[in-house]
Amino acid sequence: MDKLIITGGNRLDGEIRISGAKNSALPILAATLLADEPVTVCNLPHLHDITTMIELFGCMGVELMIDEKMNVEVHASTIKSLTAPYELVKTMRASILVLGPILARHGYAEVALPGGCGIGSRPVDLHLRGLEAMGAEVVVEDGYIKAKADRLKGARIFFDTVTVTGTENLLMAAALADGETILENAAREPEVVDLAECLIRMGAEIEGHGTDTIRVQGKKSLHGCVYSVLPDRIETSTYLIAAAATRGRIKVKDTDPTILDPVLVKLREAGAVITVGEDWIELDMEGRRPKAISLKTAPYPGMATDVQAQFTALNAVAEGTGTITETIFENRFMHVLEMKRMGADMDIEGNTAICRGVEGLKSAPVMATDLRASASLVIAGLVAEGDTVVDRIYHIDRGYECIEEKLQQLGAKIRRVPN
């Protein structure tokens, strides 16, 4: 198991390219299982979760062709097994996304209950209730979801809680259902919109994606296409926040500023000078210490829970006091305890972290507890005095492509070493 060693104190300065979005790539890969013809997915990030999904496809007999640029051509018509086994599903929660497409296309699916980061309960009940509303018979036994339906029927489905993966799973299932499906209180995230646009490219009839009501007219079949995954807004946010925390200057390229408004607003509040173009963002702290910010996570278009930890790291060394309130997951402040080991002045009250900024942090050995907590500890290491060791970084490899190489391009002293 690898770890990162970070020598803090350097301002980040330079330019980097943003990778494709993991949270878009995984559902789009799952959507290829709906097609009768080959689908090519471009701009995939080179990440462990993507590799796991590709391994899962291979396990099910789906043929894939991958080029050196991580463009993947998927031939779903070769599928031999309708089971997603626990050995692969246990490491990646997004594997639940194959349930809807396999069931809709083949009439049966058997998917192990998923794993992933330990950041709180993320039940799949909404997925299952939605499929049942579409006429599926669903049982959970021996750790597996087993669902069958001769052909799914269109239905009106109301989500009592906004769920991204639930919206995505039922959106894919509805694409091949008989009749109209209406998804109400649907997730509005850009990744959901990206999935819908890919499905439309495959021949699906979808309206309302990007709003809380999505209408899908089911088709008997979908065809092949070539589709490029949108840029990763969480990776973009992480590097912008890291640059702000180190009082640096950064230009991120191949990104989409239009889906980053909540983050850019808070970075400007922190004192950053931000300039945007069609596919780039430049941030300059002009050597100034950031100001503390307060935020509350919320479903899109609110502040993403996936950037909460990174803003907590910024607040650790900011001027003033800020509060970070987490409304999505109940166990997502484990990074706070690690930052306190580095000298951060923070307390947790219920679902809020109160952060009183200090002039600087001190290096310490810290342990990553989930994907985004890993990134926040890297940011803390970048601003700390001395050598910070971040352990259990397998989490970070699930969501960040070549993080140490990109940070090195920006002048950070960071290296990966085996334990």
C-alpha positions as CSV (number, residue, x, y, z in Angstrom):
1,M,0.0,0.0,0.0
2,D,1.5,3.3,-1.1
3,K,1.7,6.6,0.8
4,L,2.4,10.2,-0.1
5,I,5.2,12.3,1.5
6,I,4.6,16.0,1.1
7,T,7.1,18.7,2.0
8,G,5.0,21.8,2.6
9,G,5.6,25.5,2.2
10,N,5.6,25.9,-1.6
11,R,3.0,28.1,-3.4
12,L,1.3,26.3,-6.3
13,D,2.1,28.0,-9.6
14,G,1.5,26.8,-13.1
15,E,-1.0,25.1,-15.5
16,I,-2.5,21.6,-15.5
17,R,-5.1,19.8,-17.6
18,I,-8.3,18.5,-16.0
19,S,-9.3,14.8,-16.5
20,G,-12.7,13.4,-17.5
21,A,-15.2,13.2,-14.6
22,K,-15.2,9.9,-12.8
23,N,-18.7,10.5,-11.6
24,S,-19.8,10.9,-15.2
25,A,-17.6,8.2,-16.7
26,L,-19.0,5.4,-14.5
27,P,-22.7,5.8,-15.4
28,I,-21.9,6.4,-19.0
29,L,-19.9,3.1,-19.1
30,A,-22.9,1.4,-17.5
31,A,-25.1,2.9,-20.2
32,T,-23.2,1.2,-22.9
33,L,-24.8,-2.1,-21.7
34,L,-28.1,-0.9,-23.2
35,A,-26.8,-0.7,-26.8
36,D,-27.1,-3.3,-29.6
37,E,-24.1,-1.8,-31.3
38,P,-20.6,-0.8,-30.1
39,V,-20.3,2.4,-28.0
40,T,-17.1,4.3,-27.7
41,V,-16.5,6.4,-24.6
42,C,-13.8,9.0,-24.8
43,N,-11.9,11.2,-22.2
44,L,-12.1,8.5,-19.5
45,P,-9.9,9.3,-16.5
46,H,-7.2,6.7,-15.7
47,L,-8.5,5.7,-12.3
48,H,-8.9,2.6,-10.2
49,D,-12.7,2.8,-10.2
50,I,-12.7,3.0,-14.0
51,T,-10.4,0.0,-14.2
52,T,-12.7,-1.9,-11.8
53,M,-15.7,-1.2,-14.0
54,I,-13.8,-2.4,-17.0
55,E,-12.8,-5.6,-15.1
56,L,-16.5,-6.0,-14.2
57,F,-17.5,-5.8,-17.9
58,G,-14.8,-8.4,-18.7
59,C,-16.1,-10.7,-16.0
60,M,-19.6,-10.5,-17.5
61,G,-18.2,-11.4,-21.0
62,V,-18.5,-7.9,-22.5
63,E,-15.8,-7.3,-25.1
64,L,-13.8,-4.0,-24.8
65,M,-11.1,-2.4,-26.9
66,I,-9.0,0.3,-25.1
67,D,-6.5,2.6,-26.8
68,E,-3.6,4.5,-25.3
69,K,-5.7,7.6,-24.7
70,M,-8.2,5.6,-22.5
71,N,-10.9,5.7,-25.1
72,V,-13.0,2.5,-24.6
73,E,-15.1,0.8,-27.3
74,V,-17.7,-1.4,-25.6
75,H,-19.4,-4.4,-27.4
76,A,-22.3,-5.1,-25.0
77,S,-23.9,-7.7,-27.3
78,T,-21.2,-10.2,-26.3
79,I,-22.4,-10.3,-22.7
80,K,-22.5,-13.8,-21.2
81,S,-23.2,-13.3,-17.5
82,L,-25.9,-11.1,-16.0
83,T,-24.2,-11.2,-12.5
84,A,-22.0,-8.5,-11.0
85,P,-20.0,-10.4,-8.4
86,Y,-19.2,-9.2,-4.9
87,E,-15.4,-9.5,-5.5
88,L,-15.5,-6.5,-7.9
89,V,-18.6,-4.7,-6.5
90,K,-17.3,-4.5,-3.0
91,T,-14.7,-1.8,-3.7
92,M,-16.9,0.5,-5.8
93,R,-20.4,1.7,-5.0
94,A,-21.0,2.9,-8.5
95,S,-21.2,-0.7,-9.7
96,I,-24.8,-0.6,-8.6
97,L,-25.3,1.3,-11.9
98,V,-25.2,-1.8,-14.0
99,L,-28.4,-3.0,-12.4
100,G,-30.8,-0.9,-14.4
101,P,-29.2,-1.4,-17.8
102,I,-28.8,-5.2,-17.5
103,L,-32.3,-5.6,-16.2
104,A,-33.8,-3.4,-18.9
105,R,-31.9,-5.0,-21.7
106,H,-31.9,-8.7,-20.7
107,G,-34.9,-9.1,-18.3
108,Y,-32.8,-10.3,-15.4
109,A,-29.9,-8.9,-13.3
110,E,-28.0,-10.1,-10.2
111,V,-25.8,-7.4,-8.6
112,A,-24.0,-7.7,-5.3
113,L,-24.8,-5.0,-2.7
114,P,-22.2,-2.3,-3.3
115,G,-19.2,-1.0,-1.2
116,G,-17.2,2.2,-1.5
117,C,-16.1,4.9,0.9
118,G,-17.2,4.7,4.6
119,I,-18.8,8.1,4.7
120,G,-22.3,7.2,5.8
121,S,-25.3,5.2,4.8
122,R,-26.2,5.4,1.1
123,P,-29.1,2.9,0.8
124,V,-30.1,1.5,-2.6
125,D,-33.8,1.3,-1.5
126,L,-34.7,4.1,-3.9
127,H,-33.2,2.2,-6.8
128,L,-35.1,-0.9,-6.0
129,R,-38.5,0.8,-5.3
130,G,-38.2,2.6,-8.6
131,L,-37.5,-0.7,-10.5
132,E,-40.5,-2.3,-8.7
133,A,-42.7,0.6,-9.8
134,M,-41.6,-0.2,-13.4
135,G,-42.8,-3.8,-12.9
136,A,-39.7,-5.6,-11.8
137,E,-39.7,-8.4,-9.2
138,V,-36.8,-7.6,-6.8
139,V,-35.4,-9.6,-3.9
140,V,-32.3,-9.1,-1.8
141,E,-30.8,-12.4,-0.6
142,D,-27.3,-13.7,0.1
143,G,-25.9,-10.2,-0.3
144,Y,-27.2,-9.9,-3.9
145,I,-29.9,-7.8,-5.5
146,K,-31.8,-10.1,-7.9
147,A,-34.3,-8.5,-10.2
148,K,-36.3,-9.8,-13.1
149,A,-38.9,-8.4,-15.6
150,D,-40.0,-9.5,-19.0
151,R,-39.9,-5.9,-20.0
152,L,-40.0,-2.9,-17.7
153,K,-43.0,-0.6,-17.9
154,G,-43.0,3.2,-17.8
155,A,-44.0,4.7,-14.5
156,R,-44.2,7.9,-12.5
157,I,-41.4,7.7,-9.9
158,F,-41.0,10.2,-7.1
159,F,-37.7,10.3,-5.1
160,D,-38.4,11.2,-1.5
161,T,-34.7,12.1,-1.3
162,V,-32.6,13.4,-4.1
163,T,-30.3,10.6,-5.3
164,V,-27.7,10.9,-8.1
165,T,-27.1,7.2,-8.6
166,G,-30.8,6.4,-8.1
167,T,-31.7,8.9,-10.8
168,E,-29.0,7.6,-13.1
169,N,-30.0,3.9,-12.6
170,L,-33.7,4.5,-13.3
171,L,-33.0,6.9,-16.2
172,M,-31.0,4.1,-17.9
173,A,-33.7,1.5,-17.1
174,A,-36.4,3.8,-18.5
175,A,-34.6,4.2,-21.8
176,L,-35.7,0.7,-22.8
177,A,-39.0,0.5,-20.8
178,D,-42.4,0.3,-22.5
179,G,-44.0,3.7,-22.4
180,E,-43.3,6.9,-20.6
181,T,-41.3,7.2,-17.3
182,I,-41.4,10.4,-15.3
183,L,-38.7,10.9,-12.6
184,E,-39.7,13.5,-10.1
185,N,-37.4,15.2,-7.6
186,A,-34.6,13.9,-9.8
187,A,-31.0,14.8,-9.3
188,R,-29.8,17.8,-11.4
189,E,-26.1,17.2,-11.3
190,P,-24.0,17.9,-14.4
191,E,-23.0,14.2,-14.4
192,V,-26.7,13.2,-14.7
193,V,-27.1,15.6,-17.6
194,D,-24.0,14.1,-19.2
195,L,-25.5,10.6,-18.9
196,A,-28.8,11.8,-20.4
197,E,-26.9,13.4,-23.4
198,C,-25.0,10.2,-24.0
199,L,-28.3,8.2,-23.9
200,I,-29.8,10.7,-26.4
201,R,-26.8,10.2,-28.6
202,M,-27.6,6.4,-28.4
203,G,-31.2,7.1,-29.6
204,A,-33.0,7.5,-26.3
205,E,-35.8,10.1,-26.0
206,I,-35.3,12.2,-22.9
207,E,-36.5,15.6,-21.8
208,G,-36.0,17.7,-18.7
209,H,-32.5,16.5,-17.7
210,G,-30.9,19.3,-15.6
211,T,-34.3,20.0,-13.9
212,D,-36.0,18.0,-11.1
213,T,-38.5,16.4,-13.5
214,I,-37.1,14.1,-16.3
215,R,-39.4,12.5,-18.9
216,V,-38.3,9.4,-20.8
217,Q,-40.1,7.8,-23.7
218,G,-38.9,4.2,-23.8
219,K,-37.4,2.7,-26.9
220,K,-37.2,-0.9,-28.1
221,S,-33.5,-0.6,-28.7
222,L,-30.6,1.8,-28.6
223,H,-27.7,2.1,-31.1
224,G,-24.0,2.8,-30.9
225,C,-22.3,6.2,-30.7
226,V,-19.1,8.0,-29.8
227,Y,-19.3,10.1,-26.7
228,S,-16.8,12.2,-24.7
229,V,-17.1,12.5,-20.9
230,L,-17.4,16.0,-19.4
231,P,-14.5,17.4,-17.4
232,D,-14.2,16.6,-13.7
233,R,-15.7,19.5,-11.6
234,I,-14.5,18.0,-8.4
235,E,-10.9,17.6,-9.6
236,T,-11.0,21.1,-10.9
237,S,-12.3,22.4,-7.5
238,T,-9.6,20.5,-5.6
239,Y,-6.7,22.1,-7.5
240,L,-8.3,25.5,-7.3
241,I,-8.8,25.2,-3.6
242,A,-5.2,23.8,-3.1
243,A,-3.8,26.9,-5.0
244,A,-5.9,29.2,-2.8
245,A,-4.7,27.6,0.4
246,T,-1.0,27.9,-0.7
247,R,-1.5,31.5,-1.7
248,G,-0.6,30.6,-5.2
249,R,-1.6,31.0,-8.9
250,I,-3.0,28.3,-11.1
251,K,-4.6,27.8,-14.5
252,V,-6.7,24.7,-15.0
253,K,-7.4,23.8,-18.7
254,D,-9.9,21.5,-20.4
255,T,-12.5,22.2,-17.7
256,D,-16.1,23.7,-17.7
257,P,-16.5,26.9,-15.6
258,T,-20.3,26.9,-16.2
259,I,-20.8,24.0,-13.7
260,L,-18.6,25.4,-11.0
261,D,-20.4,28.5,-9.8
262,P,-20.8,27.5,-6.1
263,V,-17.1,26.8,-5.8
264,L,-16.0,29.9,-7.6
265,V,-18.3,32.1,-5.5
266,K,-16.6,30.8,-2.3
267,L,-13.1,31.1,-3.7
268,R,-13.8,34.7,-4.5
269,E,-15.1,35.2,-0.9
270,A,-11.8,33.7,0.2
271,G,-10.0,36.5,-1.6
272,A,-9.0,34.8,-4.9
273,V,-8.9,36.7,-8.2
274,I,-10.6,34.4,-10.7
275,T,-10.7,34.7,-14.5
276,V,-12.6,32.2,-16.7
277,G,-12.6,31.3,-20.4
278,E,-14.7,28.9,-22.4
279,D,-12.7,25.8,-21.1
280,W,-10.3,27.2,-18.5
281,I,-10.2,28.9,-15.1
282,E,-7.3,31.0,-13.6
283,L,-7.0,31.7,-9.9
284,D,-4.5,34.0,-8.3
285,M,-4.2,34.6,-4.6
286,E,-1.4,37.2,-5.2
287,G,0.4,35.8,-2.2
288,R,-2.4,36.7,0.3
289,R,-3.6,34.5,3.1
290,P,-7.2,33.3,2.3
291,K,-10.2,34.5,4.3
292,A,-12.3,31.9,6.1
293,I,-15.5,31.0,4.3
294,S,-18.8,29.4,5.5
295,L,-20.8,26.9,3.4
296,K,-23.5,24.3,3.6
297,T,-23.5,21.3,1.2
298,A,-26.6,20.6,-0.9
299,P,-27.6,18.8,-4.0
300,Y,-26.7,20.5,-7.2
301,P,-26.8,23.4,-8.0
302,G,-25.8,23.8,-4.3
303,M,-22.3,23.2,-3.0
304,A,-21.1,19.6,-3.7
305,T,-20.4,17.4,-0.7
306,D,-17.4,16.2,-2.6
307,V,-15.6,19.6,-2.0
308,Q,-16.5,20.0,1.6
309,A,-13.3,18.4,2.9
310,Q,-11.1,20.5,0.6
311,F,-12.7,23.8,1.8
312,T,-12.2,22.6,5.4
313,A,-8.5,22.4,4.7
314,L,-8.5,25.9,3.2
315,N,-10.3,27.2,6.4
316,A,-7.6,25.5,8.6
317,V,-5.1,28.2,7.5
318,A,-7.5,31.0,6.6
319,E,-7.9,34.3,8.4
320,G,-11.0,34.3,10.6
321,T,-13.6,31.6,11.5
322,G,-15.7,29.7,9.1
323,T,-18.4,27.0,9.5
324,I,-18.7,24.0,7.2
325,T,-22.1,22.3,7.4
326,E,-22.6,18.8,5.9
327,T,-26.2,17.9,4.9
328,I,-25.6,15.0,2.6
329,F,-23.7,12.4,4.6
330,E,-23.6,11.9,8.3
331,N,-20.1,10.6,8.7
332,R,-18.0,13.0,6.5
333,F,-15.8,14.9,9.0
334,M,-13.2,12.2,9.7
335,H,-10.6,14.4,8.1
336,V,-11.1,17.0,10.8
337,L,-9.5,14.8,13.4
338,E,-6.5,14.2,11.2
339,M,-6.1,18.0,10.6
340,K,-6.3,18.6,14.3
341,R,-3.2,16.4,14.6
342,M,-1.5,18.9,12.4
343,G,-2.4,21.9,14.6
344,A,-5.8,22.9,13.0
345,D,-8.2,24.6,15.5
346,M,-11.5,22.9,14.7
347,D,-14.4,21.5,16.5
348,I,-17.4,19.4,15.3
349,E,-20.8,20.3,16.6
350,G,-23.5,17.9,15.1
351,N,-23.2,18.2,11.3
352,T,-21.1,21.4,11.4
353,A,-17.3,21.9,11.6
354,I,-16.3,25.1,13.2
355,C,-12.9,26.2,11.8
356,R,-10.8,28.9,13.4
357,G,-7.9,29.6,11.1
358,V,-4.3,29.3,12.3
359,E,-1.2,30.9,10.7
360,G,0.2,27.5,9.7
361,L,0.0,23.8,10.2
362,K,2.7,21.4,11.4
363,S,3.5,18.1,9.6
364,A,2.3,14.9,11.0
365,P,1.5,11.3,9.9
366,V,-2.2,11.3,8.8
367,M,-4.5,8.6,7.5
368,A,-7.0,9.0,4.6
369,T,-10.5,7.8,5.5
370,D,-12.3,8.3,2.2
371,L,-11.7,9.7,-1.3
372,R,-12.2,13.4,-0.7
373,A,-10.7,13.4,2.8
374,S,-7.6,12.1,1.1
375,A,-7.5,15.2,-1.1
376,S,-8.1,17.5,1.9
377,L,-5.1,16.0,3.7
378,V,-2.9,16.5,0.7
379,I,-3.9,20.2,0.7
380,A,-3.1,20.3,4.5
381,G,0.3,18.8,3.8
382,L,1.0,21.4,1.1
383,V,0.5,24.2,3.6
384,A,2.2,22.5,6.6
385,E,5.7,23.0,7.9
386,G,7.8,19.9,7.4
387,D,7.1,16.5,5.8
388,T,3.5,15.2,6.0
389,V,2.9,11.5,5.4
390,V,-0.5,10.6,4.0
391,D,-1.2,6.9,4.5
392,R,-3.9,4.7,2.9
393,I,-3.9,6.7,-0.3
394,Y,-5.6,3.9,-2.3
395,H,-8.7,6.1,-1.6
396,I,-7.2,9.0,-3.6
397,D,-6.4,6.7,-6.6
398,R,-10.1,6.1,-6.9
399,G,-10.8,9.7,-7.9
400,Y,-7.7,11.6,-8.9
401,E,-5.6,10.8,-11.9
402,C,-1.8,11.2,-11.3
403,I,-2.4,13.6,-8.4
404,E,1.3,13.7,-7.4
405,E,2.4,14.3,-11.0
406,K,0.0,17.2,-11.5
407,L,1.0,18.8,-8.2
408,Q,4.6,18.4,-9.1
409,Q,3.9,20.3,-12.3
410,L,2.6,23.1,-10.1
411,G,5.8,23.2,-8.0
412,A,4.7,21.0,-5.1
413,K,7.2,18.7,-3.3
414,I,5.3,15.5,-3.2
415,R,6.3,11.9,-3.9
416,R,4.7,8.5,-3.7
417,V,6.5,5.8,-1.8
418,P,5.6,2.2,-1.0
419,N,4.9,1.3,2.7
